Amino acid sequence: MARISCIITDDEPFARKGLEGYVNKAGFFDLKAQCEDAMELGALLAQQSVDLLFLDIQMPHLTGVEFIRSLPNPPKVIFTTAFKEYATDGFDLDVLDYLLKPIPFERFMKAAFKAKDYFDLKNNDPSTGYVFVKSNGKLEKVVFDEVLFIKGMENYVEIHTVARKIITHSTLRAFADKLPQRRFMQTHKSYIVASDKITSIEGNMLNIGAFEVPISRQLKDQVIQALINQSR
């Protein structure tokens, strides 16, 4: 089992000590460092990357929320705070969990196992034939054989399958990395399609079942050639 590298950041020494004990008891974390504030954390992340941050929100100079919003590609986060009103910020930032101080060990372990599940599923090999994504507060299994196409919408993607539509927080580029390249192709800056689900091409549109998916002018020749090569 791969260990989850993490950093604890809190301006209260007692809170850091308590979290350190919890992290060590969990058994699957690799605690890399402890920081007093977001400025120290930022300097540390410039030197090394980690999987997960246990991050206080109310800190001097820069709050945990402000810090995460300042990072282009932040690690996953479990917020720790004494203030309930920050829960909405946590949801907007797609954090793994939100722990309210004082944190009972049982509640910490619930968040810890959520993190473990997330990283176990994230590391799935595309050759397994499926991937799990977070949607509506739960993990949804997406079977590659059932996917028709994926539509990108800024920081979200719509995954259209044979039976349903799943919306998850991701960029199209990030989601593309989870797909087996031999079975999927990008036809437009906002669309990736399952090549074996294409039934016909009319002009600059692909027909996939009852759906029409656009082909960009820049990619049209490449898409058609790829389809021809696959049919040989």
Buried (B, 14 or more C-beta within 10 A) or exposed (E): EEEBBBBBBBBBEEBBEBBBEBBEEBEBBEBBBBBBBBBBBBEBBEEEEBBBBBBBBBBEEBBBBEBBEEEEEBBBBBBBBBEEEBBEBBEEBBBBBBBBEEBEEEBBBEBBEEBBEBBBBEEEEBEEEBBBBBBEEEEBEBEBEBBBBBBBEEEBBBBBBEEEEBBBBBBBEEBBEBBEEEBBBBBBEBBBBBBEBBEEBEEEBBBBEEBEBBBBEEBBEBBEEBBEEEEE
